[in-house]
Amino acid sequence: MSVILPNDPARDDVLAGRPALWLNPNLKPDGISDPTLPIRSAQVDEAEENWRILAPVLKTCFPELAASNGMILSELIEAKELRKALGYAGPEYGRIFVKADNDLPVAGSIKARGGVYEVFMHAKQMAEANGLLSTNDDINVLACEEARKLFSKHTIAVGSTGNLGLSVGIAARALGFRAVVHMSSDAKQWKVDRLTRLGVEVVQHKADYTTAVEHARVDAEADSSIYFVDDERSQMLFFGYSAAASELAKQLTDAGVTVDEEHPLFVYLPCGIGGAPGGAAYGLKAIFGDAAHAFFVEPVQSPCALVHMMSGSKDLVSVYDVGLTNRTEADGMAVARMSAFVADVMKPLLSGVFTVADDDLFRWLWQAQTTQSIRLEPSATAGFAGPDFIVNSSQGHAYLNRHGLRDKRSQATHVVWTTGGAFVPQDQFEQFLERGESLVKTS
């Protein structure tokens, strides 16, 4: 299928595979209250409560969560040295922070927030349905031998380019489930190897992410013992991610940051299929309303959210439909077609989408490590382009003017959500650093 994108200031750059910023014309004031949305903001509160309920058994299953009392949390790091390396030293950039999900415990990426949440919630519901757990029981029942015997008869499956597969596989095996991860051709070998060592069955496909998900879904539909974690459609995943918003809100308060009409918050979220960035963005809009400005960021050859949302089509548009290749070093974002569910939710809420070139990912990776020892994988660095787009590009100026923010730039806060990296093997990470250093020195 071939799709012609409508006239837009970003269109030519998008089709040519050049970095671009697209502004969402459907962004609405108080969009979180839009009655056409398929979900409601109260579900964010429900997810936060579920995380609190699960915390004791998470602490039991994952000793690294002892210090956080079973909560999966990441640091908020002010980019004091890094901002200079990125060229953001001036006051017009306000304050810049890194939300360091690259170092998130259990799975080493933002996917821990969704994958771990859905697996443990499924286990809780299964235990309740089988009479092993009732309202007032200790949630640690999920880790007992009887529960493990029950779970061992069932399989949890997922389609993934890597990080979601890691989080689902780790969580499923911790509870005794059989786990199967269908991985696309873009998945890195070290992620396949890590899953295999955990006893997860990895099914590798020669095609892309969408095909891997479809195979996983078909297998699950044919076998009632398989529970499918559906990255394209799962509200459970989405709300697992959304609970991170309250964590960030508290951290901003602790850092002395005010977020309101006079002090805007810009958040930059790397996007694959859209569940993780969509959930985080939805949670932030539920807390901060129009003072939060959420932008997705994608590779220049894999901007699935951008091309679909720009198209205005009711049917999903893929990057192949507009002549792009879906080839990128950012394996977590090598997705040709976004989630239809996330597209519907984000339509009145998302400020825009910008795209980045692969070489820049490696430059930023090297700069993050050498200035503030922030260990990232390439896809996790994408959000570092955000402040430049907002402050310096013509589209950024258009956005600031449209929302009355041009004179509030120095009062703004920028949060770059870094989504993965802690589990990258050292030899692989050193290769990333070498490429980044070479690009920085020749630029």
Secondary structure by P-SEA (a helix, b strand, c coil): cbbbbccccaaaaaaaccccccccccccccccccccccccaaaaaaaaaaaaaaaaaaaaaccccccccccccccccccaaaaaaaccccccccbbbbccccccccccccccccaaaaaaaaaaaaaaaaccccccccccccccaaaaaaaaabbbbbbcccaaaaaaaaaaaaaccbbbbbccccccaaaaaaaaaacbbbbbbcccaaaaaaaaaaaaaaccccccccccccaaaaaaaaaaaaaaaaaaaaacccccccbbbbbbbbbcccaaaaaaaaaaaaaccccbbbbbbbccccaaaaaaaaaccccccccccccccccccccccccccccaaaaaaacccccbbbbbcaaaaaaaaaaaaaccccccccccccccaaaaaacccaaaaaaaaaaccccccccbbbbbbbcccccccaaaaaaaaaaaaaaaaac
